[in-house]
Amino acid sequence: MENKICKLLGIKYPVIQGGMAWVATAELAAAVSNAGGLGLIAAGGAPADVVREQIKKARTLTDKPFGVNVMLMSPFADEVMQVVIEEKPAVVATGAGNPGKYIDALKEAGIKILPVIASVAMAKKMEKSGADAIIAEGTEAGGHIGELTTMVLVPQVVDAVSVPVIAAGGIADSRGTAAAFALGADGIQVGTRFICSTECIAHENYKNAVLKAKDRDAVVTGRSTGAPVRALKNKLTREYERLEKANASFDEIEQLGVGGLRRAFAEGDTDMGSLMAGQSAAMVSEILPCSEIIKDLLKDVKSIADGIKEKI
């Protein structure tokens, strides 16, 4: 496919893998890149030396472009950005903050910048700061989320900026891809679907939880703290809800989540682990190689568009 995102990033298909902390390792990022999309290593809350190791590992697994997702809330964000500038992956995606202070150095290093945003105002600010493209992520997504849905957010961002826009949140098949393009996006970012890929090294229990998820199983906790997170409901999410209803302190609520994602990803704890996943989890029914997932995301897009024409 030849479109703005493919040309900008040097990839075959306009599919970017979501930067899911713990889940988006070098193995997954390399597999997505090898399949023609853009894989992202998630820095999450990891220290800089771990991120450097992941970048080096990805280079042993692929010769295609890949990137790093940097969570700006991390206490190691400055050090991680310095490693990224030194290692020079093709792309940096950012979340949970404003990457403005890093943009000049990233551009000097020849790295493309794709901020994840959840509002039109932030999209405009990122374009003004020099972002190469915008990832507009709706509240359907897993992990840290905003308030606007993908259906509402993406067309407003497309109208507000001149750089390419990548739609994210709730996309798990070719119908979602077609919808994203219809909203004006130039590409898609997909996270939850790639959890259930053969190359993802998440614990089997985590993958099975996604496969078993129903339509209302991806719930939001943490709204009272100002940092809402979407994950599959379990004992942990119910305990979050209990503490929030009891007006527990910020520190008590935050402490509950410490190590939660690691427990889910590495240990397979589906009770007290944070099973971060989006609402599209209910649409995931099998574990496939990344190459097959990308094919499924794109294979029916043209026929869907033709079907829409027939209906109107």
Backbone bond lengths (Angstrom), bond angles and torsions (degrees), N, CA, C in turn:
res aa  C-N    CA-C-N  psi(-1)  N-CA   C-N-CA  omega(-1)  CA-C   N-CA-C  phi
1 M - - - 1.457 - - 1.525 109.41 -
2 E 1.328 115.80 135.24 1.460 120.93 177.46 1.518 108.67 -110.27
3 N 1.297 117.00 104.29 1.461 120.29 174.34 1.522 108.72 -143.49
4 K 1.316 116.68 -177.49 1.462 120.80 -173.61 1.526 112.68 -59.92
5 I 1.320 116.83 -43.03 1.468 120.02 -177.57 1.520 110.99 -68.14
6 C 1.327 116.65 -42.74 1.469 119.74 178.87 1.522 111.08 -60.54
7 K 1.317 116.05 -44.35 1.469 120.30 -179.56 1.530 111.00 -67.51
8 L 1.312 116.61 -41.48 1.464 120.93 -178.27 1.525 111.70 -63.23
9 L 1.340 116.46 -42.68 1.461 121.13 -171.71 1.523 113.48 -100.39
10 G 1.316 117.16 -7.56 1.461 120.04 179.69 1.514 112.61 70.14
11 I 1.336 116.43 39.12 1.466 121.29 -178.60 1.523 109.87 -119.14
12 K 1.321 115.89 165.81 1.466 121.13 -176.94 1.524 112.07 -83.49
13 Y 1.319 116.91 -39.06 1.462 121.71 -176.58 1.529 109.85 -124.64
14 P 1.349 117.79 145.37 1.476 120.75 -177.24 1.526 112.21 -81.35
15 V 1.327 115.51 55.27 1.471 122.07 -178.17 1.525 108.54 -122.72
16 I 1.320 116.13 117.80 1.463 121.82 178.05 1.522 107.50 -109.04
17 Q 1.318 115.96 132.80 1.472 121.00 178.06 1.528 109.27 -81.63
18 G 1.304 116.45 136.44 1.461 120.49 -178.27 1.517 113.08 -64.90
19 G 1.329 115.57 147.87 1.459 121.20 -179.13 1.517 111.65 -87.55
20 M 1.315 116.64 72.85 1.468 122.35 -175.12 1.527 110.40 -85.30
21 A 1.334 116.45 118.07 1.463 120.82 -178.88 1.521 110.80 -54.26
22 W 1.323 116.68 138.44 1.460 126.23 -175.60 1.525 111.68 70.26
23 V 1.310 118.55 -47.32 1.472 122.13 -174.58 1.525 111.67 -70.76
24 A 1.326 116.96 -41.72 1.465 121.47 -174.72 1.531 109.94 -85.61
25 T 1.312 114.99 78.05 1.461 122.13 179.00 1.527 110.45 -90.87
26 A 1.330 115.51 178.34 1.467 120.54 177.93 1.519 111.30 -57.58
27 E 1.345 116.66 -36.67 1.465 120.03 -178.62 1.525 111.52 -61.87
28 L 1.324 116.31 -47.24 1.463 120.13 -178.88 1.522 110.62 -69.12
29 A 1.323 116.84 -45.92 1.465 120.23 -179.09 1.525 111.37 -58.43
30 A 1.314 116.82 -44.51 1.463 120.67 -179.43 1.525 111.09 -65.03
31 A 1.326 116.79 -39.55 1.465 120.23 -179.41 1.520 111.49 -64.57
32 V 1.331 117.13 -41.53 1.459 120.79 178.63 1.531 110.00 -65.90
33 S 1.315 116.72 -42.93 1.464 119.92 178.82 1.527 111.39 -64.71
34 N 1.314 116.82 -41.45 1.466 120.16 177.81 1.519 111.87 -62.88
35 A 1.337 116.06 -27.78 1.461 120.85 -179.69 1.528 112.37 -84.50
36 G 1.323 117.21 0.19 1.459 120.33 176.05 1.514 115.86 105.41
37 G 1.348 116.94 -5.93 1.457 120.10 176.10 1.515 110.54 -94.81
38 L 1.322 116.22 -162.24 1.462 120.64 174.94 1.515 108.48 -116.65
39 G 1.332 116.92 112.58 1.446 121.18 176.14 1.509 111.42 -83.12
40 L 1.319 116.44 146.88 1.462 122.23 178.21 1.524 110.35 -125.05
41 I 1.328 116.24 130.66 1.460 121.98 169.38 1.525 107.22 -84.45
42 A 1.320 117.47 129.79 1.467 120.21 179.42 1.524 109.83 -91.54
43 A 1.331 115.90 117.88 1.460 119.76 176.42 1.528 110.39 -70.77
44 G 1.330 117.34 -35.61 1.464 121.02 -179.28 1.516 110.95 52.31
45 G 1.325 116.45 -130.40 1.457 121.63 177.73 1.513 112.77 -101.47
46 A 1.336 117.15 18.18 1.470 120.89 -177.03 1.519 111.59 -74.45
47 P 1.328 118.02 148.43 1.470 120.92 174.79 1.519 111.26 -70.18
48 A 1.320 115.33 164.86 1.462 121.45 -171.66 1.525 113.07 -61.03
49 D 1.340 118.17 -38.07 1.461 119.55 -176.94 1.527 111.62 -66.05
50 V 1.319 117.04 -32.50 1.464 120.91 176.85 1.526 110.19 -67.43
51 V 1.316 116.39 -41.84 1.462 120.70 178.79 1.529 110.51 -63.61
52 R 1.324 116.61 -40.66 1.465 119.69 178.01 1.532 110.59 -61.48
53 E 1.321 116.50 -42.53 1.468 120.35 179.03 1.523 111.00 -61.89
54 Q 1.330 116.00 -39.83 1.456 120.06 179.47 1.528 111.87 -65.50
55 I 1.322 116.59 -41.04 1.462 120.22 177.90 1.529 110.27 -62.53
56 K 1.312 116.23 -45.88 1.469 120.40 179.93 1.530 110.85 -63.42
57 K 1.325 116.36 -38.17 1.458 119.69 179.16 1.523 110.90 -66.14
58 A 1.334 116.21 -42.31 1.466 119.89 179.39 1.525 110.73 -59.21
59 R 1.327 116.64 -35.88 1.472 119.89 -179.31 1.533 112.38 -68.77
60 T 1.323 116.82 -20.63 1.464 119.23 175.36 1.527 111.17 -83.04
61 L 1.333 116.84 -13.16 1.462 121.83 -175.66 1.524 113.70 -106.38
62 T 1.329 117.41 -17.35 1.461 120.45 -180.00 1.522 110.74 -151.44
63 D 1.321 115.18 149.46 1.469 120.50 171.90 1.520 110.30 -109.91
64 K 1.342 115.64 12.78 1.465 121.84 179.41 1.532 109.76 -95.21
65 P 1.343 116.93 163.13 1.472 119.49 177.56 1.528 111.89 -61.64
66 F 1.322 115.70 139.75 1.466 121.32 172.39 1.524 107.36 -144.74
67 G 1.315 116.31 172.58 1.459 119.51 -177.33 1.515 112.68 -138.67
68 V 1.333 114.85 -178.43 1.462 122.65 176.77 1.520 108.30 -127.36
69 N 1.320 116.46 133.14 1.452 121.17 173.48 1.525 108.16 -96.02
70 V 1.317 116.74 122.41 1.468 122.22 -178.44 1.523 109.73 -108.53
71 M 1.324 115.95 119.46 1.457 120.95 176.20 1.529 107.93 -85.17
72 L 1.315 116.29 112.95 1.463 120.69 -171.58 1.527 112.96 -72.78
73 M 1.337 117.74 -11.38 1.465 120.79 174.48 1.526 111.82 -76.52
74 S 1.324 116.70 -15.21 1.461 120.54 -176.83 1.527 110.96 -62.51
75 P 1.333 118.00 140.40 1.467 120.49 175.71 1.528 112.25 -66.44
76 F 1.341 116.13 -13.64 1.463 120.99 -179.51 1.527 112.61 -102.73
77 A 1.340 117.49 12.44 1.466 120.45 -172.47 1.535 112.47 -56.19
78 D 1.328 118.17 -43.96 1.465 120.51 -178.66 1.526 111.17 -62.56
79 E 1.323 116.00 -45.70 1.460 119.97 -179.15 1.529 111.61 -67.58
80 V 1.332 116.17 -38.13 1.462 120.01 178.56 1.527 110.35 -64.23
81 M 1.320 116.70 -43.07 1.464 119.83 178.74 1.527 111.15 -61.71
82 Q 1.314 116.77 -36.88 1.465 119.46 178.84 1.530 110.30 -65.14
83 V 1.322 116.80 -41.20 1.469 120.81 176.63 1.531 110.24 -62.09
84 V 1.314 116.19 -43.69 1.462 120.50 179.70 1.532 110.27 -60.43
85 I 1.312 116.66 -44.14 1.467 120.74 179.61 1.530 110.65 -62.53
86 E 1.319 116.32 -36.86 1.471 120.29 179.07 1.523 111.96 -73.30
87 E 1.322 117.52 -39.63 1.463 121.72 -175.35 1.534 113.29 -83.77
88 K 1.338 116.24 -24.42 1.464 122.56 174.49 1.531 115.28 56.84
89 P 1.333 118.99 57.44 1.466 118.86 167.15 1.524 108.75 -65.48
90 A 1.314 117.32 167.00 1.464 120.00 -175.46 1.525 112.52 -66.32
91 V 1.330 116.44 -32.23 1.464 121.02 -169.40 1.520 110.55 -141.21
92 V 1.330 115.84 147.58 1.458 122.41 165.45 1.517 108.05 -122.97
93 A 1.324 115.98 124.85 1.461 121.28 169.93 1.520 106.65 -104.94
94 T 1.316 116.73 144.26 1.467 119.25 -178.59 1.519 109.99 -126.90
95 G 1.324 115.26 151.60 1.452 120.80 176.59 1.512 111.10 -144.79
96 A 1.326 115.77 164.80 1.468 122.63 175.32 1.519 112.50 58.51
97 G 1.333 115.87 47.27 1.459 119.05 176.78 1.514 112.79 153.01
98 N 1.324 114.72 -176.70 1.464 122.65 -177.93 1.530 109.08 -106.56
99 P 1.337 118.69 117.19 1.464 121.28 -177.53 1.526 113.85 -84.92
100 G 1.329 117.27 11.39 1.457 121.04 -172.16 1.517 115.16 -49.51
101 K 1.323 118.06 -41.33 1.467 119.73 -174.97 1.525 113.01 -70.58
102 Y 1.341 116.86 -13.61 1.469 120.09 -179.89 1.525 113.27 -99.85
103 I 1.324 117.38 -12.88 1.460 120.22 -167.04 1.527 113.08 -62.46
104 D 1.313 118.28 -43.53 1.473 119.94 -179.09 1.527 111.35 -59.98
105 A 1.330 116.68 -44.46 1.467 120.27 -179.58 1.521 111.47 -66.93
106 L 1.329 117.14 -37.61 1.463 120.47 177.43 1.518 111.10 -64.48
107 K 1.315 115.68 -42.77 1.468 119.45 179.32 1.529 110.96 -65.10
108 E 1.320 116.70 -39.98 1.467 120.06 177.11 1.519 111.43 -59.38
109 A 1.327 116.28 -32.52 1.460 121.50 -179.76 1.524 111.97 -83.17
110 G 1.333 116.96 -2.62 1.463 120.75 179.05 1.510 114.08 78.99
111 I 1.329 116.71 23.22 1.465 122.03 -176.76 1.528 109.62 -98.94
112 K 1.328 116.85 130.89 1.460 121.51 176.69 1.527 109.34 -75.84
113 I 1.348 115.70 144.97 1.459 121.11 -173.96 1.528 110.02 -118.08
114 L 1.344 115.94 122.16 1.460 122.68 -178.67 1.525 109.27 -125.83
115 P 1.320 118.95 89.85 1.467 119.79 178.05 1.528 111.37 -74.20
116 V 1.321 115.54 140.91 1.462 121.47 171.64 1.526 107.44 -89.03
117 I 1.332 116.44 125.72 1.468 119.89 -177.38 1.526 109.86 -128.62
118 A 1.329 115.59 161.23 1.464 120.38 -179.25 1.520 111.86 -128.42
119 S 1.349 116.91 11.87 1.456 120.16 179.30 1.518 110.14 -151.34
120 V 1.317 116.04 157.41 1.462 121.47 178.62 1.523 110.64 -65.48
121 A 1.315 116.72 -40.43 1.469 120.15 -179.26 1.521 111.09 -58.99
122 M 1.328 116.74 -43.18 1.454 120.40 -179.84 1.526 111.00 -68.78
123 A 1.312 116.84 -35.75 1.464 120.34 177.38 1.530 110.77 -60.89
124 K 1.328 116.21 -45.25 1.464 120.49 178.64 1.522 111.23 -62.32
125 K 1.327 115.68 -42.36 1.454 120.41 -179.57 1.529 110.78 -63.04
126 M 1.330 116.72 -41.62 1.463 120.81 -179.34 1.522 112.08 -67.54
127 E 1.326 116.19 -38.63 1.474 118.65 176.44 1.526 110.04 -63.15
128 K 1.327 116.53 -44.06 1.462 120.91 179.65 1.520 111.61 -62.69
129 S 1.332 116.86 -31.93 1.466 121.57 -179.18 1.528 112.87 -78.01
130 G 1.355 116.24 -13.83 1.457 119.22 176.64 1.508 116.28 113.64
131 A 1.336 118.30 15.60 1.463 120.91 177.75 1.523 110.15 -60.44
132 D 1.329 116.45 142.70 1.467 121.43 179.51 1.520 111.92 -81.95
133 A 1.313 117.41 -28.19 1.467 124.07 176.39 1.521 107.31 -158.77
134 I 1.316 115.69 164.43 1.462 121.85 -177.80 1.525 109.41 -119.61
135 I 1.337 116.55 132.50 1.462 121.03 171.71 1.527 107.30 -99.79
136 A 1.336 115.99 108.50 1.462 121.43 -179.10 1.528 108.06 -93.82
137 E 1.331 116.18 108.45 1.463 121.03 -172.81 1.517 111.85 -107.12
138 G 1.326 115.93 119.94 1.450 121.78 178.15 1.513 112.81 -79.60
139 T 1.308 115.29 166.98 1.464 121.84 -175.52 1.525 113.32 -69.73
140 E 1.331 117.58 -10.43 1.469 121.02 176.71 1.525 112.48 -67.21
141 A 1.322 116.79 -17.55 1.467 122.08 -175.02 1.530 111.76 -66.72
142 G 1.330 115.63 164.74 1.447 121.56 173.98 1.512 111.27 -88.94
143 G 1.331 116.56 166.38 1.461 120.73 179.53 1.522 111.89 76.11
144 H 1.324 116.22 -150.51 1.468 121.31 -179.32 1.528 109.74 -68.61
145 I 1.321 116.42 131.79 1.464 120.61 -172.12 1.519 112.34 -134.29
146 G 1.337 114.76 163.02 1.452 122.23 171.08 1.518 109.57 -99.89
147 E 1.337 116.23 -157.92 1.458 120.89 -174.66 1.522 113.82 -106.26
148 L 1.334 118.04 -31.20 1.457 120.73 -174.13 1.523 111.82 -80.40
149 T 1.321 116.03 143.68 1.450 120.66 177.23 1.534 110.51 -75.92
150 T 1.321 115.76 159.98 1.463 120.85 178.07 1.517 110.62 -59.05
151 M 1.321 117.54 -42.98 1.465 122.41 -178.98 1.524 112.00 -57.95
152 V 1.309 117.06 -35.53 1.466 121.78 -177.76 1.522 111.51 -88.80
153 L 1.337 116.93 -41.13 1.462 121.33 -173.92 1.526 113.05 -70.22
154 V 1.331 117.00 -48.19 1.473 120.33 -170.96 1.528 113.00 -59.27
155 P 1.347 120.70 -51.16 1.467 118.09 -178.28 1.524 113.49 -63.62
156 Q 1.333 116.80 -32.03 1.467 118.63 178.07 1.527 110.97 -68.37
157 V 1.324 116.64 -39.51 1.460 120.01 178.14 1.521 110.20 -67.63
158 V 1.330 116.84 -41.89 1.468 121.02 177.78 1.526 110.43 -56.77
159 D 1.324 116.81 -41.90 1.467 121.13 179.65 1.521 112.65 -71.87
160 A 1.328 116.98 -23.94 1.466 120.79 -171.99 1.526 114.19 -91.51
161 V 1.341 117.71 -22.14 1.466 120.13 -175.77 1.527 110.45 -125.92
162 S 1.325 115.59 162.70 1.465 120.01 179.28 1.528 112.59 -105.01
163 V 1.328 117.45 -12.64 1.472 120.31 177.52 1.532 108.97 -78.54
164 P 1.334 118.31 161.05 1.468 120.36 178.51 1.523 112.01 -60.38
165 V 1.322 114.84 148.43 1.468 121.39 -179.31 1.528 109.38 -119.12
166 I 1.316 115.35 134.94 1.458 123.15 177.74 1.522 107.32 -111.25
167 A 1.331 117.17 125.77 1.459 121.73 -178.79 1.521 110.32 -87.97
168 A 1.326 116.14 138.17 1.464 121.36 -179.96 1.520 109.57 -141.42
169 G 1.332 115.22 150.36 1.454 120.48 177.08 1.513 112.25 107.93
170 G 1.334 117.22 104.64 1.450 121.06 174.64 1.518 115.51 87.01
171 I 1.329 117.93 9.49 1.467 121.07 -177.82 1.525 109.24 -98.51
172 A 1.339 116.06 122.05 1.466 119.62 -177.54 1.519 113.27 -140.86
173 D 1.336 117.61 -5.86 1.455 120.17 178.04 1.524 109.44 -151.28
174 S 1.336 116.28 -176.46 1.465 119.84 -174.45 1.522 112.56 -69.17
175 R 1.329 117.85 -21.63 1.467 119.44 175.26 1.531 110.06 -66.95
176 G 1.331 115.91 -41.48 1.457 119.43 176.93 1.517 111.70 -65.87
177 T 1.336 116.28 -37.82 1.465 120.23 177.59 1.522 110.33 -62.72
178 A 1.329 116.54 -46.45 1.460 120.85 179.58 1.527 110.76 -60.94
179 A 1.320 115.90 -40.64 1.465 120.06 178.86 1.526 111.02 -63.35
180 A 1.345 116.60 -41.07 1.463 120.83 179.58 1.524 110.79 -61.63
181 F 1.328 116.42 -44.14 1.462 119.78 178.05 1.525 110.99 -65.39
182 A 1.339 117.11 -38.43 1.456 120.76 178.13 1.528 111.62 -63.04
183 L 1.332 117.00 -31.47 1.463 121.44 178.30 1.523 112.48 -76.87
184 G 1.328 116.42 -7.11 1.458 120.48 177.13 1.509 115.08 107.72
185 A 1.347 117.88 -0.44 1.462 120.54 -179.72 1.530 110.82 -70.09
186 D 1.321 115.69 154.87 1.465 122.19 177.19 1.523 111.60 -100.57
187 G 1.325 117.68 -8.95 1.449 122.00 -179.76 1.509 109.60 -166.07
188 I 1.327 115.49 177.71 1.461 120.78 -179.69 1.524 109.71 -129.76
189 Q 1.337 115.15 150.67 1.455 120.85 169.05 1.524 107.30 -116.32
190 V 1.332 115.67 131.85 1.463 122.14 -175.45 1.523 108.87 -127.92
191 G 1.326 116.26 127.21 1.451 120.03 178.72 1.514 113.17 -112.70
192 T 1.334 116.55 -67.01 1.455 122.36 -172.20 1.530 112.74 -53.29
193 R 1.317 117.90 -41.33 1.474 119.83 -177.99 1.524 111.25 -59.44
194 F 1.342 116.94 -34.30 1.466 120.11 -177.16 1.532 113.18 -78.05
195 I 1.348 117.84 -12.15 1.462 118.61 172.87 1.523 108.86 -59.68
196 C 1.323 115.56 -40.61 1.465 121.24 -179.10 1.531 110.69 -93.36
197 S 1.317 115.02 53.52 1.466 121.41 172.03 1.525 107.69 -112.88
198 T 1.306 116.43 154.04 1.464 119.76 -178.87 1.524 111.19 -65.37
199 E 1.330 117.14 -28.75 1.461 120.34 -176.69 1.524 113.47 -83.57
200 C 1.324 117.76 -16.33 1.466 120.54 177.27 1.525 108.88 -69.98
201 I 1.336 116.72 132.10 1.460 120.26 -175.48 1.529 112.71 -96.10
202 A 1.333 116.99 16.66 1.468 119.86 175.07 1.520 110.01 -61.66
203 H 1.328 116.02 152.17 1.469 122.22 179.58 1.528 110.17 -56.76
204 E 1.310 115.70 144.46 1.467 121.39 -179.38 1.528 111.44 -57.07
205 N 1.332 117.55 -34.62 1.470 120.38 179.53 1.526 111.39 -63.65
206 Y 1.324 116.39 -37.28 1.465 121.41 178.27 1.532 109.27 -64.52
207 K 1.322 115.99 -47.82 1.466 120.13 179.59 1.531 110.65 -60.77
208 N 1.325 116.59 -43.45 1.456 120.11 -179.29 1.526 111.62 -64.63
209 A 1.322 117.28 -33.74 1.469 120.32 177.15 1.524 110.63 -63.15
210 V 1.317 116.39 -39.74 1.469 120.32 176.45 1.524 110.07 -65.30
211 L 1.317 117.26 -44.91 1.465 121.35 -179.06 1.531 111.94 -61.37
212 K 1.323 116.50 -32.67 1.470 120.96 -177.82 1.530 113.24 -87.18
213 A 1.315 117.37 -8.71 1.466 120.86 -173.28 1.525 112.13 -62.37
214 K 1.339 115.22 141.07 1.460 122.39 175.39 1.531 109.43 -103.35
215 D 1.307 116.05 179.68 1.460 120.74 -170.41 1.529 114.25 -61.96
216 R 1.342 118.93 -28.53 1.461 120.49 -176.51 1.527 112.95 -111.29
217 D 1.320 116.40 18.13 1.465 120.12 -175.98 1.522 114.49 -84.21
218 A 1.323 118.45 -17.14 1.470 120.61 179.10 1.528 108.02 -91.18
219 V 1.331 116.09 103.18 1.464 121.69 -172.55 1.529 111.07 -110.64
220 V 1.321 115.56 164.76 1.464 121.31 -177.73 1.523 109.66 -111.56
221 T 1.323 115.74 130.28 1.464 121.59 172.57 1.523 108.43 -123.55
222 G 1.329 115.78 165.07 1.456 120.46 174.86 1.512 115.75 86.29
223 R 1.318 117.86 9.20 1.472 118.24 178.66 1.530 111.14 -60.79
224 S 1.322 117.40 -34.89 1.465 120.43 -177.53 1.533 111.91 -67.63
225 T 1.313 117.27 -22.47 1.469 120.70 -179.89 1.520 112.71 -90.84
226 G 1.338 115.55 -8.12 1.460 119.25 -177.37 1.510 113.12 83.73
227 A 1.338 117.27 8.89 1.464 121.27 179.52 1.527 109.12 -133.70
228 P 1.342 117.06 70.07 1.461 119.96 -177.35 1.520 112.69 -66.48
229 V 1.328 114.96 141.76 1.465 122.24 -178.96 1.522 108.41 -132.96
230 R 1.350 115.88 135.99 1.459 119.44 176.65 1.524 109.98 -102.08
231 A 1.334 115.65 129.72 1.462 122.20 178.87 1.525 108.70 -150.40
232 L 1.317 116.29 165.84 1.458 120.28 178.13 1.527 109.62 -72.30
233 K 1.322 115.56 136.96 1.463 119.47 -174.77 1.525 111.33 -68.27
234 N 1.315 114.61 139.20 1.468 122.95 178.79 1.529 107.71 -162.32
235 K 1.314 118.38 -164.85 1.466 120.81 -179.90 1.523 111.66 -61.02
236 L 1.343 115.99 -36.25 1.467 119.28 -179.54 1.521 111.38 -64.38
237 T 1.320 117.86 -47.44 1.467 119.48 -178.85 1.526 110.96 -65.47
238 R 1.336 116.22 -35.27 1.471 118.65 178.21 1.522 111.15 -67.12
239 E 1.341 117.35 -34.52 1.457 120.41 177.16 1.530 110.29 -69.29
240 Y 1.340 116.85 -38.48 1.467 120.50 173.44 1.528 109.96 -55.97
241 E 1.316 115.78 -50.17 1.458 120.48 -178.08 1.530 111.08 -59.75
242 R 1.319 116.73 -40.48 1.468 120.73 179.68 1.520 110.72 -62.36
243 L 1.332 116.33 -46.39 1.465 120.35 -179.40 1.530 111.40 -64.90
244 E 1.318 117.16 -40.50 1.467 119.69 -179.58 1.524 111.07 -66.09
245 K 1.324 117.09 -41.05 1.462 120.12 178.13 1.529 111.52 -65.98
246 A 1.348 115.75 -28.70 1.468 120.32 179.94 1.527 112.11 -86.52
247 N 1.350 116.41 6.53 1.466 122.11 -178.89 1.526 112.07 55.38
248 A 1.318 115.07 41.85 1.462 120.29 177.08 1.523 110.08 -63.61
249 S 1.320 116.24 159.59 1.462 120.50 -178.74 1.520 110.94 -68.16
250 F 1.324 115.57 159.25 1.471 121.65 177.74 1.524 110.22 -57.02
251 D 1.322 116.17 -45.17 1.472 120.19 -177.65 1.522 111.97 -62.99
252 E 1.333 117.02 -39.00 1.465 120.23 179.94 1.527 111.34 -66.11
253 I 1.328 115.52 -41.35 1.465 119.99 179.71 1.527 110.05 -67.80
254 E 1.320 116.59 -43.96 1.465 120.60 -179.40 1.527 111.37 -64.47
255 Q 1.319 117.20 -38.94 1.465 121.22 -178.47 1.523 111.67 -62.88
256 L 1.323 116.04 -31.94 1.458 120.33 -179.55 1.530 111.24 -59.44
257 G 1.325 116.32 -34.16 1.460 119.80 -175.25 1.515 115.09 -88.01
258 V 1.316 118.56 -6.28 1.466 120.86 -176.95 1.525 110.34 -60.65
259 G 1.320 116.09 123.67 1.464 121.07 178.88 1.513 114.59 78.47
260 G 1.325 117.51 3.51 1.460 120.76 -175.54 1.511 114.11 -63.73
261 L 1.328 116.92 -43.16 1.463 119.76 -178.25 1.529 110.83 -69.35
262 R 1.342 116.22 -37.95 1.463 119.32 176.13 1.527 111.22 -61.78
263 R 1.343 116.44 -40.63 1.463 119.92 179.33 1.530 111.24 -61.18
264 A 1.326 116.19 -38.37 1.463 119.67 179.67 1.520 111.39 -73.85
265 F 1.335 116.57 -48.51 1.467 121.55 -173.95 1.525 112.69 -70.72
266 A 1.314 116.71 -48.65 1.463 120.32 -171.91 1.523 113.14 -92.98
267 E 1.331 117.11 -36.03 1.464 120.38 -174.47 1.522 113.61 -100.04
268 G 1.329 116.61 -15.13 1.455 119.55 -179.48 1.506 114.19 73.44
269 D 1.339 116.76 25.06 1.463 121.40 179.67 1.524 108.47 -80.03
270 T 1.318 116.19 103.27 1.462 119.95 -177.99 1.524 112.60 -91.27
271 D 1.336 117.12 0.28 1.463 120.91 176.64 1.528 111.27 -93.35
272 M 1.345 116.73 -55.84 1.458 121.06 -177.06 1.524 112.34 -111.56
273 G 1.314 116.85 11.60 1.454 120.58 172.85 1.514 110.47 -89.55
274 S 1.332 116.61 151.85 1.461 120.94 178.69 1.526 108.78 -88.89
275 L 1.314 115.96 101.32 1.464 122.50 -176.68 1.525 109.61 -86.54
276 M 1.332 116.11 67.95 1.460 119.92 -176.86 1.522 110.37 -60.89
277 A 1.331 115.00 126.11 1.459 121.97 179.36 1.521 107.71 -164.38
278 G 1.319 115.90 153.79 1.452 120.91 179.79 1.517 112.48 -88.65
279 Q 1.334 115.82 177.94 1.459 120.91 179.92 1.525 111.82 -64.96
280 S 1.327 117.33 -19.71 1.460 120.63 179.16 1.521 112.14 -72.29
281 A 1.329 118.43 -5.85 1.470 120.80 178.14 1.521 111.02 -53.61
282 A 1.318 116.66 -36.01 1.462 120.73 -178.96 1.525 112.54 -66.18
283 M 1.330 117.16 -13.71 1.467 121.74 -179.89 1.526 112.20 -96.68
284 V 1.319 116.81 -1.32 1.469 121.24 -178.27 1.528 108.47 -96.73
285 S 1.323 116.25 121.52 1.462 119.62 -173.66 1.517 114.35 -123.42
286 E 1.345 118.21 -6.18 1.460 119.22 -179.68 1.522 110.57 -156.49
287 I 1.328 114.02 158.12 1.457 121.17 176.99 1.522 108.04 -94.57
288 L 1.343 115.30 125.23 1.461 121.55 -176.35 1.517 109.92 -133.43
289 P 1.337 118.06 159.46 1.468 120.14 171.25 1.524 110.37 -63.45
290 C 1.306 116.68 153.11 1.469 120.73 179.94 1.521 111.80 -56.53
291 S 1.319 116.76 -36.37 1.465 119.81 -179.92 1.520 111.33 -61.84
292 E 1.341 117.07 -38.91 1.462 120.59 179.14 1.528 111.21 -72.26
293 I 1.317 116.28 -35.99 1.466 119.79 178.15 1.526 110.19 -62.85
294 I 1.316 117.20 -44.19 1.463 120.30 179.24 1.524 110.69 -63.98
295 K 1.313 117.25 -40.79 1.478 120.34 176.38 1.518 110.50 -59.30
296 D 1.340 116.92 -44.13 1.465 120.98 -179.94 1.527 111.77 -64.51
297 L 1.323 116.43 -33.77 1.471 120.20 179.69 1.526 112.50 -69.11
298 L 1.319 116.70 -22.20 1.461 120.52 -172.93 1.524 115.11 -116.64
299 K 1.342 118.05 -19.72 1.461 119.87 -164.44 1.523 115.29 -63.51
300 D 1.316 119.22 -32.91 1.464 120.95 -174.04 1.525 113.42 -106.87
301 V 1.314 118.12 9.27 1.463 120.28 -172.80 1.523 111.71 -59.81
302 K 1.323 117.54 -45.33 1.471 120.06 -178.15 1.524 111.57 -66.77
303 S 1.334 116.48 -40.79 1.465 118.81 -179.98 1.527 110.88 -68.52
304 I 1.336 117.11 -33.21 1.467 120.35 175.58 1.527 109.94 -63.35
305 A 1.334 115.86 -43.94 1.466 120.14 178.19 1.533 110.97 -61.54
306 D 1.341 116.39 -40.59 1.471 120.00 177.84 1.519 110.69 -64.80
307 G 1.339 115.83 -38.17 1.461 119.59 178.85 1.517 112.36 -65.11
308 I 1.325 116.74 -34.55 1.462 121.23 177.34 1.514 110.28 -64.79
309 K 1.335 116.47 -42.38 1.474 121.22 179.57 1.531 110.31 -59.01
310 E 1.330 115.90 -39.37 1.469 119.90 -179.11 1.522 111.21 -66.40
311 K 1.328 117.18 -31.24 1.450 121.07 -177.38 1.521 113.10 -77.33
312 I 1.323 115.58 -19.38 1.486 117.55 -178.59 1.512 111.19 -115.54
